[in-house]
Amino acid sequence: MNRKKRMIALLGIAAASVLILSAPGQAEGLKLGFKLTGGINYQFLGDGDAYLRGLKERTDDFIASTGYSLDQSVTPLVAHLGLEFDADAILYLTPQFGISIGTGFIRNGTLFGSGTQIIGHSSTTETDANTVSATAVPVKLGIYYAFHSIFVPTGKSSFYLFCGIGFYSAQFAMTENWSTDTLYSNYTETSKSNGIGFHGGFGSENWITPNFAFVFEIFGRYVNIGGFKGDWQSNDGTTTSSGSGSLYYFEWLDSNTGKWYPSTMIAAVAPSGSSVRSVREAKIDFSGLGLRFGIKINF
């Protein structure tokens, strides 16, 4: 089944779920809940991580072979940490079992200057600021199973398991702003794609009233998306150029160091030549683990 057919099938299931959740005259014993959470995640980032690692490796090799000093470096590890927001409507078919439909927002990439490197020399200072942003908005379907903890009074706190499938609309964006005391250049690119993912986790509900609770969740996700397509634009102060194409991963040979470095770029055709190898479609990996906190309201 191709991507469009999978999307149509998933959205059809989502629409049916909405009808179930909003249907009047629900059977006795059904309960509707809404859950809003937010938190942090650690994600693999895929070829977005490869791009940042290539920048750091190339700069470290350059510093080691010249008289320059590195005042601030790229920090790829920090780029794996991101923000997470989630909203779910849950229809409980029994006091313990329910089905859900939800959405959310996921953001990973360079934060807090983790993509900026500053190189100093006796005659000039060079700044290379690289911003990577990997975001996704899912439409999710899932199931919940709640059970009371044996460690706390019944009715005050409970725990639950959840899992499901989602359709993720993703975007990958990158900017590079390079400058010295007298020169500068800017480069930006944005590409989009979508794909199917899976999630699951464990949570706790701490009930303040019979219908209101604070929740805490530990979750995992598998979402590895390829097929990104988009546009790029470059400006060096005198010339502006632009184009469109697909997002590629590749390794390129730096003639100054003689080493190969991983990178990504949008191009109309796949990169080729003697200084390029391992060319393939780039993938952005939203898979990982996270923590969320929030509230839950039952009706």
Secondary structure by P-SEA (a helix, b strand, c coil): ccaaaaaaaaaaaaaaaaaaaacccccccbbbbbbbbccccccccaaaaaaaaaaaaaaaaaaaaccccccccccccccccccccbbbbbbccccccccccccbbbbbcccccccbbbbbcccbbbbbbbbbbbbbbbbccbbbbbbbbccccccccccccccbbbbbbbbbbbbbbbbccccbbbbbbbbbccccccccccccccccccccccccccbbbbbbbcccccbbbbbcccccccbbbbbbbbbbbcccccbbbbbbbbbcccccccccccccbbbbbccccbbbbbccccc
